[in-house]
């Protein structure tokens, strides 16, 4: 049968439909912040009259609500919260503090403080029975931190997000004193452009997220493509694994300093 036979077009449509279905199943569309976190941040900004990025002194905000930070040598965590009645302590890992990457972890614990009266890491780790942090609670605290430190109105006032570039992500991260991954995730929540962010360690993608308009497939656990900007920034790439995204995806990348062989890629479909 020739390639131009009447049956060839339906087969092509079937293959395309199947490919689109596989892509949909593996999508990681950035989620909307939880309503409780949105309401809590709005209340904090209203009560403390926070209108500009320069107003967001997260330690002073925490102090207003009864939290103080201390720096300790912590293992396998960036920060945790200890409650004592109406007062609380946020223990921040020394390595995080020294790297200047403590604002988001502190804001995350402030989110726990304001959103979940029962959240107490000291009680959790000293419990007689095995406990674990609940995903929904952790997600709400992270939403709170992102909304507080990277407020949408302030970002829109400074940058256009109709076609955000990596330069925009880096500028937002610097202005808000957060990491590039945090800035990228917040921008994904604010834009309708076909964009995605992928974080890779030692050349292998650990996680990624996209806007609804992105549409292409990125695979966690695979290597950044050999010809990508990310590949030039990594010290090495894993061998024997497939590439995380295909030729129809373009992008640029930035290395996260003081974090080891960690790269953030900003992708366009």
C-alpha positions as CSV (number, residue, x, y, z in Angstrom):
1,X,0.0,0.0,0.0
2,X,1.4,3.4,-0.9
3,X,2.1,6.1,1.6
4,X,-0.6,8.2,0.0
5,X,-3.3,5.6,0.4
6,X,-6.6,6.7,2.1
7,X,-5.8,4.6,5.2
8,X,-2.5,6.4,6.0
9,X,-4.1,9.6,7.2
10,X,-6.3,7.9,9.9
11,X,-3.3,6.0,11.1
12,X,-1.3,9.2,11.4
13,X,-4.1,10.8,13.4
14,X,-4.3,7.8,15.7
15,X,-0.5,8.0,16.4
16,X,-0.8,11.7,17.1
17,X,-3.8,11.2,19.4
18,X,-2.0,8.5,21.3
19,X,1.1,10.7,21.7
20,X,-1.0,13.6,22.9
21,X,-2.7,11.3,25.4
22,X,0.7,10.1,26.7
23,X,1.8,13.7,27.1
24,X,-1.4,14.6,29.0
25,X,-0.9,11.7,31.5
26,X,2.6,12.9,32.3
27,X,1.9,16.6,32.6
28,X,2.9,18.5,35.7
29,X,0.9,21.7,35.4
30,X,1.8,24.1,38.2
31,X,-1.0,24.1,40.7
32,X,-2.9,27.1,42.1
33,X,-2.0,28.2,45.6
34,X,-4.3,26.8,48.3
35,X,-7.2,29.1,49.4
36,X,-6.1,29.1,53.0
37,X,-2.6,30.3,52.1
38,X,-4.0,33.0,49.9
39,X,-6.3,34.3,52.6
40,X,-3.5,34.2,55.3
41,X,-1.1,36.2,53.1
42,X,-3.8,38.7,52.3
43,X,-4.5,39.1,56.0
44,X,-0.8,39.5,56.9
45,X,-0.3,42.1,54.1
46,X,-3.4,44.0,55.2
47,X,-2.6,44.0,58.9
48,X,1.0,45.0,58.4
49,X,0.3,47.3,55.4
50,X,2.8,45.5,53.2
51,X,2.6,47.2,49.8
52,X,6.1,47.1,48.4
53,X,8.7,44.4,48.1
54,X,10.9,46.4,50.4
55,X,8.3,46.1,53.1
56,X,8.6,42.3,53.3
57,X,11.1,41.8,56.1
58,X,10.2,38.3,56.9
59,X,11.9,38.2,60.3
60,X,10.0,41.3,61.5
61,X,6.8,39.8,60.2
62,X,7.5,36.6,62.1
63,X,8.3,38.6,65.2
64,X,4.9,40.4,64.9
65,X,3.2,37.0,65.1
66,X,5.4,35.6,67.9
67,X,8.2,33.9,66.0
68,X,12.0,34.3,66.3
69,X,14.7,32.6,64.3
70,X,17.8,30.7,65.6
71,X,20.5,29.2,63.6
72,X,21.6,25.6,64.3
73,X,23.5,22.7,62.7
74,X,20.6,20.7,61.3
75,X,20.8,17.5,59.3
76,X,18.5,16.6,56.3
77,X,16.3,19.7,56.7
78,X,16.4,23.4,56.1
79,X,14.3,24.6,59.0
80,X,11.7,23.5,61.5
81,X,9.2,25.0,63.9
82,X,9.0,24.7,67.7
83,X,5.9,25.9,69.5
84,X,5.7,27.2,73.1
85,X,2.2,28.5,73.6
86,X,1.8,31.9,71.9
87,X,5.5,32.0,71.0
88,X,7.6,30.0,68.6
89,X,11.1,29.4,67.3
90,X,12.1,28.7,63.8
91,X,15.4,26.7,63.7
92,X,17.3,27.4,60.5
93,X,20.1,25.2,59.3
94,X,23.4,27.0,59.5
95,X,24.3,26.0,55.9
96,X,21.1,27.6,54.7
97,X,21.7,30.7,56.7
98,X,25.3,31.1,55.6
99,X,24.2,30.7,51.9
100,X,21.7,33.5,52.3
101,X,18.9,31.1,51.3
102,X,16.9,31.2,54.6
103,X,14.0,33.6,53.7
104,X,11.8,31.0,52.0
105,X,12.4,28.3,54.7
106,X,11.6,30.9,57.4
107,X,8.5,32.0,55.6
108,X,7.5,28.3,55.1
109,X,7.6,27.8,58.9
110,X,5.7,31.1,59.4
111,X,3.1,29.6,57.1
112,X,2.9,26.5,59.4
113,X,2.6,28.9,62.4
114,X,-0.4,30.8,61.0
115,X,-2.2,28.0,59.1
116,X,-1.9,24.9,61.3
117,X,-2.1,25.2,65.1
118,X,-1.2,21.6,65.5
119,X,2.0,21.8,63.6
120,X,5.0,21.4,66.0
121,X,8.1,19.7,64.7
122,X,9.5,19.1,68.2
123,X,6.3,17.3,69.2
124,X,6.4,15.3,65.9
125,X,10.0,14.2,66.2
126,X,9.8,13.3,69.9
127,X,6.5,11.4,69.6
128,X,6.5,7.8,70.8
129,X,4.8,6.7,67.6
130,X,6.1,7.2,64.0
131,X,4.8,10.4,62.4
132,X,5.3,12.1,59.1
133,X,4.6,15.6,57.7
134,X,1.3,15.7,55.8
135,X,1.7,16.7,52.2
136,X,-1.3,19.0,52.2
137,X,0.0,20.9,55.2
138,X,3.5,21.2,53.7
139,X,1.9,22.4,50.4
140,X,-0.1,25.1,52.2
141,X,3.0,26.3,54.0
142,X,5.0,26.5,50.8
143,X,2.2,28.3,49.1
144,X,2.1,30.8,51.9
145,X,5.9,31.4,51.6
146,X,5.7,31.9,47.9
147,X,2.8,34.3,48.0
148,X,4.3,36.3,50.8
149,X,7.8,36.7,49.3
150,X,6.9,36.9,45.6
151,X,3.6,38.9,45.6
152,X,1.8,38.9,42.3
153,X,0.9,42.6,42.3
154,X,4.5,43.6,42.9
155,X,5.9,41.3,40.2
156,X,3.4,42.5,37.6
157,X,4.2,46.1,38.5
158,X,7.9,45.6,37.6
159,X,7.9,42.9,34.9
160,X,5.9,41.9,31.9
161,X,4.9,38.3,32.1
162,X,3.3,37.8,28.7
163,X,6.5,36.1,27.4
164,X,8.7,35.7,30.5
165,X,12.4,34.9,29.9
166,X,15.0,33.4,32.1
167,X,16.3,36.9,32.6
168,X,12.9,37.8,34.1
169,X,13.1,34.8,36.5
170,X,16.6,35.8,37.6
171,X,15.5,39.4,38.2
172,X,12.4,38.3,40.2
173,X,14.6,36.0,42.3
174,X,17.1,38.8,43.1
175,X,14.4,41.4,43.8
176,X,12.4,39.1,46.1
177,X,15.5,37.4,47.7
178,X,14.4,33.9,46.8
179,X,15.9,31.1,44.8
180,X,15.5,30.8,41.0
181,X,13.3,27.7,41.4
182,X,10.9,29.6,43.8
183,X,10.8,32.6,41.4
184,X,10.2,30.3,38.4
185,X,7.3,28.5,40.1
186,X,5.7,31.8,41.1
187,X,6.0,33.2,37.6
188,X,4.5,30.0,36.2
189,X,1.5,30.7,38.4
190,X,1.2,34.2,37.0
191,X,1.7,33.7,33.2
192,X,-0.3,32.0,30.5
193,X,2.7,31.7,28.2
194,X,3.9,28.2,27.2
195,X,6.7,27.8,29.8
196,X,8.1,25.2,32.1
197,X,10.8,25.0,34.7
198,X,13.1,21.9,35.3
199,X,15.5,21.4,38.1
200,X,18.4,19.1,37.4
201,X,21.1,17.7,39.8
202,X,24.3,16.3,38.3
203,X,22.7,16.4,34.9
204,X,19.5,14.5,35.8
205,X,16.1,16.2,36.1
206,X,14.7,15.8,39.6
207,X,11.4,17.7,39.1
208,X,9.6,20.0,36.7
209,X,6.4,22.0,36.3
210,X,4.7,23.7,33.4
211,X,1.9,26.1,32.5
212,X,-1.3,24.8,30.9
213,X,-0.1,26.2,27.6
214,X,3.2,24.4,27.5
215,X,2.0,21.1,26.2
216,X,5.4,19.3,25.6
217,X,6.6,16.4,27.6
218,X,9.5,16.6,30.1
219,X,10.6,13.5,32.0
220,X,11.9,13.5,35.5
221,X,14.7,11.0,36.2
222,X,16.3,11.5,32.7
223,X,19.3,13.5,31.6
224,X,19.2,17.1,30.4
225,X,19.6,16.9,26.5
226,X,23.2,16.9,25.3
227,X,22.8,20.0,23.3
228,X,20.9,22.0,25.9
229,X,22.2,25.0,27.8
230,X,21.8,23.0,31.0
231,X,24.2,20.4,29.8
232,X,26.9,23.0,29.3
233,X,26.4,24.2,32.9
234,X,26.5,20.8,34.6
235,X,29.8,19.3,35.7
236,X,28.6,15.9,34.3
237,X,25.7,14.1,32.8
238,X,24.5,10.6,33.6
239,X,25.1,7.9,31.1
240,X,22.8,5.1,30.0
241,X,19.5,7.2,30.5
242,X,17.3,8.9,27.9
243,X,17.0,12.7,27.5
244,X,14.4,14.6,29.6
245,X,12.9,16.6,26.8
246,X,12.9,16.6,23.0
247,X,13.9,18.8,20.1
248,X,10.7,20.8,20.1
249,X,11.5,22.2,23.5
250,X,13.9,25.2,23.7
251,X,15.3,26.9,26.7
252,X,18.0,28.5,28.7
253,X,19.5,27.7,32.1
254,X,21.2,29.1,35.2
255,X,23.4,27.3,37.7
256,X,22.4,27.7,41.4
257,X,25.6,28.8,43.1
258,X,26.6,27.2,46.4
259,X,24.2,24.3,45.8
260,X,26.5,21.9,44.1
261,X,25.9,20.7,40.6
262,X,22.3,22.1,40.4
263,X,20.9,23.8,37.4
264,X,17.5,25.4,36.7
265,X,16.2,25.3,33.1
266,X,13.5,27.7,31.8
267,X,11.8,25.9,28.9
268,X,9.6,27.0,26.0
269,X,7.5,24.8,23.8
